[in-house]
Amino acid sequence: MKNNKQTIIDLVNAAHGNAVAKGWWTEERTLPELVALIHSEASEALEDLRNGYEPTDVWYERKDALTGQIKTMALQPFDDWKPCGIPSELADIVIRVFDLVGRYKLTEGFSSNLDNYFVKDTDRVISSEDSLSINMGWLHSVISFILLGKSVAQDAAHVVYCTYKIAEFNGIELDAAIVEKMAYNTTRPIRHGGKKL
């Protein structure tokens, strides 16, 4: 994904298209709400780390339709089992950014800015010398700039770039996690979350 502008555009369109199809946009969402939800994905990744999971640990969960209990599997047996773990949460960050970018029709500026970040491949925020927990803290500050900065497209691209760098520094195949999570999201029912936001 990193160096392919058309792939970025396709992923933005797919993520936003799925969110629309699943009923997420039947009511209007504000930019602060969307940014808060991106923060929540970063917090879930940090929570997995605090719970003792390694950065590359992946497992799959499914709610039993009869009992309501969550079943967990180490290997994915079916397409409708939810991927879990830090890779999946990092993928969710990127997918939520893609949806935001698609909703606000920022795809061109976002993809150009993202390409620039990967070409320069330098960042003063995320460091290979810092721990995952420190880098996740810095990622929260980068996410906030979507609201506080001058360009939503540029700041959204910075979030995705930093998420990729965190994945790279921790041996996570983020492209694969994004593809897997987006495929799972297409299996979910309409208005599946049942939450207010």
PEQUI-V434774 format. One record per pair of residues at least 12 apart in sequence whose C-alpha atoms are under 7 Angstrom apart, sorted by sequence separation. I is the first residue (numbers start at 1). J is the second residue. D is the distance in whole Angstrom. If there is no record, write none. Layout:
i: [I:I]
j: [J:J]
d: [D:D]
//
This chain:
i: [60:61:126:60:125:59:60:59:60:59:60:143:142:62:61:62:60:61:60:61:60:139:59:60:58:59:58:59:58:57:56:55:56:135:55:126:48:48:45:113:128:110:114:45:109:110:113:114:117:44:45:110:42:106:110:114:41:42:41:42:41:38:38:97:94:90:15:16:15:16:91:15:87:12:16:91:12:16:46:87:91:12:13:88:12:46:87:91:88:42:9:83:39:9:82:8:39:80:79:5:80:35:3:32:55:56:2:56:22:23:24:18:22:23:22:1]
j: [72:73:138:73:138:73:74:74:75:75:76:159:159:81:81:82:81:82:82:83:83:162:83:84:83:84:84:85:85:85:86:86:87:166:87:162:85:86:86:154:169:153:157:89:153:154:157:158:161:89:90:156:89:153:157:161:89:90:92:93:93:93:96:156:160:163:95:98:98:99:174:99:172:98:102:177:99:103:133:174:178:101:102:177:102:136:177:181:181:136:107:181:140:111:184:111:143:184:184:111:187:143:115:147:170:171:118:172:189:190:191:186:190:191:191:175]
d: [6:6:7:5:6:6:6:5:7:6:6:6:6:5:5:6:6:5:5:7:5:7:6:6:7:5:6:7:5:6:7:6:6:7:7:6:6:6:5:6:6:5:5:5:6:6:6:7:7:7:7:7:7:6:6:7:6:7:6:7:6:5:6:6:6:7:6:7:6:4:6:5:6:5:5:6:6:7:6:6:5:7:6:6:6:7:6:7:7:7:6:7:6:7:7:6:7:6:7:6:6:7:6:7:6:7:7:6:7:6:7:6:4:5:6:7]
//
